[in-house]
Amino acid sequence: MTTAPPPSATAGTGAAPTHGRVAPDSPAATAGTPVPGDGPAPGRGGGARERARGGLLQAGLGVVVFSLTFPATAWGLEGFGPWALVGVRSVLAAVIAGGCLLALRVAPPARRHWPGLAVVALGVVLGFPLLTTLALETSTTAHAAVVVGLLPLTTALLSALRVGARPSRTFWAAALAGAAAVVAFTVQQSGGALTAADAYLFGALLVCAAGYTEGGRLARVMPGWQVIAWALVLCLPVTVPGAVTALAYEPVHLGAHSVAGVLWLAAGSQFLGMVVWYRGMASIGIPKASQLQLAQPLLTLVWSVLLLGELLTPAAPVTAAAVLVCIAVTQRARG
């Protein structure tokens, strides 16, 4: 799974004293918290080369974590219903994120940032997990990985609309080519017509791209890990009663796969994976990190074979590779 851009350095140093409480938009609140997402402090880690190596490793680890999201969801569905799985994973992730916020005494964001956090919450915390989980009830993880491999392009398109950027014609041509490849793949795999699972997956692309776009905007004024942490906490009034209700109506059959799946989704995909991903991007920058992310759909195809025993159709790796090429072109042509 892909993520919002890394937090940029906060400008300005003339904040007034806060008498022991850190102001939400002050440099101390947005750039001085010693947690993942801020990148290494200058002068530490043995120099720029060592920091770059560490950032490359962390960004790569983030990609590996996200590539396991769909296989972990398939495992989770062995013991949980789709609604219960989404509710439980979100609550567990919010507990982890809230614990980090409390332990580090992070002040709440300014009021003007909460609408943006709500968009992140609806897209990344609720919408994408729910829609992809519903899709994976009837779709294979390989099929879902190819379709959702279009997420970087979808995010780039929404970002261009949101911030008013004007990418080059090459960018738009590559984006349309990638979209056409995915649509052709889904129609071919579905026997000439889109299925309900495909509708869920395309819906997931849109809501997640919206969440990533808004998260990228917020990451300019607060560390990226805090964006996802506050979004998770914001969802608790919905996810807690939702999880309780779903667990009461959907049967639960705990097993090794289902427990491992929900724990990976909560601790890895929903929170800690984003932590190392943001740290990596802070160290090596968006262009290099984005190149690593291109491997995510192909990695998911590998996991679907190794962990789930799925058989790949020839079209799956071919389409994934075609989308990878299109994304690579957009990365070089976004200006």
VOFI-779702 format. One line per 3 residues: number of its first residue (from 1); their letters; for each residue y, z, x of C-alpha. Coordinates in Angstrom, 2 decimals, padded with zeros to 5 digits. Layout:
// VOFI-779702
NUM	a	Y Z X; ...
//
This chain:
// VOFI-779702
1	mtt	000.00 000.00 000.00; 003.74 -000.84 001.39; 006.84 001.60 001.41
4	app	010.58 001.85 001.39; 012.65 001.20 004.53; 013.20 004.08 006.96
7	psa	016.14 006.44 006.62; 019.23 005.41 008.49; 021.38 007.76 010.46
10	tag	023.88 009.67 008.33; 027.48 009.03 009.19; 030.26 011.58 009.40
13	tga	030.46 014.99 011.01; 033.37 016.69 009.27; 031.46 018.61 006.58
16	apt	032.93 021.92 005.50; 031.01 025.15 006.06; 028.50 025.99 003.34
19	hgr	028.03 029.73 004.09; 024.33 029.56 004.85; 023.40 026.82 002.37
22	vap	023.07 023.27 003.64; 025.02 020.76 001.60; 022.73 018.04 000.18
25	dsp	024.65 015.14 001.72; 025.60 016.79 005.00; 024.20 015.51 008.31
28	aat	022.17 018.73 008.59; 020.51 018.08 005.26; 019.88 014.38 005.70
31	agt	019.25 013.95 009.41; 018.67 017.30 011.03; 015.54 018.56 009.32
34	pvp	012.72 018.64 011.90; 010.16 016.92 009.69; 008.45 013.54 009.51
37	gdg	010.82 010.82 008.41; 013.68 011.55 010.78; 012.10 010.07 013.93
40	pap	011.96 011.77 017.31; 015.02 013.50 018.67; 016.92 011.67 021.42
43	grg	015.82 012.52 024.89; 012.42 013.84 023.89; 008.95 012.35 024.29
46	gga	009.42 011.02 027.83; 011.79 008.15 027.08; 012.18 005.17 024.78
49	rer	008.93 003.52 025.84; 006.82 006.55 024.96; 008.63 006.96 021.64
52	arg	008.02 003.30 020.85; 004.30 003.69 021.54; 004.14 006.78 019.35
55	gll	006.05 005.00 016.59; 003.71 002.03 016.76; 000.71 004.34 016.44
58	qag	002.21 006.22 013.50; 003.23 003.07 011.62; -000.25 001.64 012.16
61	lgv	-001.80 004.86 010.89; 000.35 004.61 007.76; -000.93 001.09 007.10
64	vvf	-004.54 002.27 007.49; -003.93 005.14 005.06; -002.43 002.83 002.43
67	slt	-005.20 000.25 002.85; -007.69 002.88 001.66; -005.83 003.55 -001.60
70	fpa	-007.82 001.15 -003.77; -011.26 002.17 -002.42; -010.27 005.82 -002.91
73	taw	-009.22 005.02 -006.47; -012.59 003.38 -007.13; -014.30 006.53 -005.81
76	gle	-012.08 008.75 -007.92; -012.96 006.80 -011.06; -016.61 007.73 -010.51
79	gfg	-015.79 011.29 -011.61; -012.43 011.12 -013.41; -010.98 009.10 -016.23
82	pwa	-008.01 006.89 -015.31; -005.39 009.14 -016.89; -006.88 012.31 -015.44
85	lvg	-007.14 010.75 -011.97; -003.48 009.74 -011.94; -002.36 013.12 -013.29
88	vrs	-004.43 015.17 -010.86; -003.47 013.13 -007.79; 000.23 013.33 -008.68
91	vla	000.15 017.09 -009.27; -001.71 017.77 -006.02; 000.70 015.54 -004.08
94	avi	003.68 017.31 -005.68; 002.28 020.69 -004.63; 002.05 019.48 -001.02
97	agg	005.50 017.90 -001.11; 007.09 020.89 -002.84; 005.54 023.22 -000.30
100	cll	007.14 021.21 002.53; 010.52 021.26 000.80; 010.35 025.02 000.29
103	alr	009.05 025.78 003.77; 011.86 023.77 005.36; 014.48 025.08 002.88
106	vap	015.65 021.62 001.98; 018.58 021.72 -000.44; 018.27 019.63 -003.63
109	par	019.87 016.17 -003.52; 023.32 015.63 -004.99; 023.43 015.00 -008.73
112	rhw	024.36 011.35 -008.27; 021.05 010.69 -006.49; 018.79 011.92 -009.29
115	pgl	018.91 008.68 -011.36; 017.70 006.78 -008.31; 014.97 009.34 -007.72
118	avv	013.91 008.88 -011.33; 013.42 005.15 -010.67; 011.33 005.99 -007.60
121	alg	009.30 008.47 -009.64; 008.66 006.03 -012.49; 007.71 003.22 -010.12
124	vvl	005.89 004.83 -007.20; 004.61 008.16 -008.55; 003.68 007.18 -012.12
127	gfp	003.79 003.44 -012.77; 001.98 001.95 -009.79; -000.86 004.54 -009.61
130	llt	-001.47 004.38 -013.37; -001.42 000.59 -013.71; -003.59 -000.04 -010.64
133	tla	-006.05 002.65 -011.74; -006.36 001.05 -015.18; -006.85 -002.33 -013.49
136	let	-009.59 -001.02 -011.20; -011.65 000.07 -014.20; -012.60 -003.60 -014.65
139	stt	-011.39 -005.30 -011.47; -012.81 -005.16 -007.96; -010.76 -003.62 -005.18
142	aha	-010.88 -006.94 -003.30; -009.33 -008.76 -006.23; -006.67 -006.07 -006.65
145	avv	-005.89 -006.07 -002.92; -005.13 -009.80 -002.94; -002.88 -009.58 -006.01
148	vgl	-001.01 -006.50 -004.79; -000.69 -008.14 -001.39; 002.28 -009.84 -003.01
151	lpl	004.12 -006.49 -003.16; 006.23 -007.00 000.02; 007.51 -010.30 -001.36
154	tta	008.21 -008.79 -004.78; 010.09 -005.92 -003.16; 012.12 -008.34 -001.06
157	lls	013.08 -010.34 -004.14; 014.18 -007.28 -006.11; 016.02 -005.94 -003.07
160	alr	017.96 -009.18 -002.79; 018.96 -008.93 -006.44; 019.78 -005.23 -006.19
163	vga	022.04 -005.38 -003.14; 023.40 -008.88 -003.70; 021.95 -010.34 -000.51
166	rps	021.53 -014.10 -000.15; 018.34 -014.90 001.78; 017.83 -018.35 003.24
169	rtf	016.09 -021.23 001.50; 013.15 -020.76 003.84; 012.79 -017.21 002.57
172	waa	012.70 -018.31 -001.06; 010.29 -021.16 -000.33; 007.86 -018.80 001.42
175	ala	008.19 -016.22 -001.36; 007.42 -018.81 -004.05; 004.50 -020.16 -002.02
178	gaa	003.01 -016.69 -001.72; 003.44 -016.06 -005.43; 001.82 -019.40 -006.27
181	avv	-001.16 -018.61 -004.04; -001.73 -015.26 -005.76; -001.34 -016.71 -009.27
184	aft	-003.79 -019.52 -008.45; -006.25 -016.96 -007.06; -006.08 -014.71 -010.13
187	vqq	-006.47 -017.62 -012.56; -009.40 -019.02 -010.58; -011.12 -015.64 -010.33
190	sgg	-010.57 -014.95 -014.03; -012.13 -018.19 -015.19; -008.92 -019.97 -016.13
193	alt	-007.09 -017.15 -017.93; -005.48 -013.91 -016.89; -007.34 -010.72 -017.82
196	aad	-005.99 -007.32 -018.86; -006.62 -006.11 -015.30; -004.43 -008.91 -013.95
199	ayl	-001.67 -007.93 -016.36; -001.89 -004.33 -015.12; -001.71 -005.50 -011.50
202	fga	001.32 -007.73 -012.02; 003.02 -004.92 -013.91; 002.23 -002.61 -011.00
205	llv	003.90 -005.06 -008.63; 007.14 -004.98 -010.60; 007.42 -001.23 -011.11
208	caa	006.42 -000.41 -007.53; 008.84 -002.96 -006.12; 011.61 -001.40 -008.20
211	gyt	010.65 002.03 -006.89; 010.58 000.82 -003.29; 013.94 -000.93 -003.69
214	egg	015.64 002.17 -005.05; 013.87 004.33 -002.49; 015.18 002.12 000.29
217	rla	018.72 002.60 -001.02; 018.28 006.38 -001.17; 016.76 006.47 002.31
220	rvm	020.19 005.57 003.66; 021.53 009.01 002.65; 018.45 011.25 003.02
223	pgw	015.23 011.19 005.06; 012.63 008.92 003.50; 010.01 011.68 003.25
226	qvi	012.44 013.68 001.10; 012.85 010.71 -001.26; 009.15 010.66 -002.12
229	awa	008.92 014.47 -002.05; 011.69 014.94 -004.61; 010.30 012.09 -006.73
232	lvl	006.93 013.86 -006.85; 008.54 017.18 -007.78; 010.68 015.46 -010.41
235	clp	007.52 014.21 -012.13; 005.90 017.65 -012.47; 007.15 018.23 -016.06
238	vtv	005.27 015.06 -016.98; 002.27 015.10 -014.65; 001.21 018.73 -015.24
241	pga	000.86 018.51 -019.05; -000.44 014.95 -018.67; -003.18 016.06 -016.28
244	vta	-004.15 019.02 -018.47; -004.34 016.83 -021.58; -006.28 014.08 -019.85
247	lay	-008.78 016.53 -018.36; -009.39 017.92 -021.86; -010.18 014.50 -023.33
250	epv	-011.74 012.58 -020.45; -015.08 013.82 -019.09; -015.14 014.94 -015.47
253	hlg	-018.19 014.53 -013.25; -017.40 015.91 -009.82; -019.22 014.44 -006.89
256	ahs	-018.64 013.80 -003.23; -017.03 010.41 -003.87; -014.79 011.51 -006.73
259	vag	-013.52 014.61 -004.90; -012.93 012.71 -001.66; -011.17 009.96 -003.58
262	vlw	-008.71 012.18 -005.42; -007.95 014.23 -002.31; -007.26 011.12 -000.27
265	laa	-005.02 009.70 -002.98; -003.01 012.92 -003.28; -002.69 014.04 000.32
268	gsq	-002.94 010.65 002.03; -001.73 007.74 -000.07; 000.84 009.62 -002.12
271	flg	002.48 011.77 000.55; 001.21 012.11 004.14; 000.70 008.38 004.59
274	mvv	004.36 007.88 003.75; 005.32 010.59 006.24; 003.75 008.85 009.24
277	wyr	004.90 005.46 007.96; 008.54 006.56 007.84; 008.30 008.16 011.27
280	gma	006.84 004.98 012.68; 009.55 002.80 011.19; 012.23 005.20 012.45
283	sig	010.87 004.75 015.98; 010.12 001.02 016.18; 012.33 -000.39 013.43
286	ipk	011.64 -002.32 010.25; 010.79 -005.75 011.79; 007.94 -004.49 013.99
289	asq	006.63 -002.11 011.33; 006.64 -004.90 008.76; 004.43 -007.02 010.98
292	lql	001.85 -004.22 010.96; 001.99 -004.00 007.18; 000.92 -007.62 006.88
295	aqp	-002.62 -006.51 007.74; -002.89 -004.12 004.77; -004.51 -006.47 002.18
298	llt	-007.02 -007.71 004.75; -007.88 -004.12 005.73; -008.48 -003.28 002.08
301	lvw	-010.90 -006.20 001.85; -012.81 -004.75 004.80; -012.95 -001.29 003.19
304	svl	-014.12 -002.78 -000.11; -017.14 -004.22 001.69; -017.91 -001.24 003.95
307	llg	-017.27 001.62 001.49; -017.99 000.04 -001.90; -020.49 -002.68 -001.01
310	ell	-018.45 -005.37 -002.77; -019.22 -009.03 -002.13; -016.17 -011.12 -001.28
313	tpa	-015.68 -014.55 -002.74; -014.50 -017.15 -000.21; -011.15 -017.32 -002.02
316	apv	-010.29 -013.66 -001.40; -009.81 -013.66 002.39; -008.33 -017.16 002.30
319	taa	-005.69 -016.16 -000.27; -004.97 -012.90 001.56; -004.40 -014.83 004.78
322	avl	-002.13 -017.31 002.98; -000.04 -014.47 001.57; 000.11 -012.92 005.05
325	vci	001.55 -016.14 006.46; 004.12 -016.36 003.65; 005.24 -012.77 004.23
328	avt	005.51 -013.41 007.97; 007.81 -016.36 007.26; 010.01 -014.27 004.97
331	qra	010.33 -011.61 007.67; 011.83 -014.18 010.01; 013.98 -015.88 007.39
334	rg	015.51 -012.99 005.43; 018.90 -013.54 007.02
//
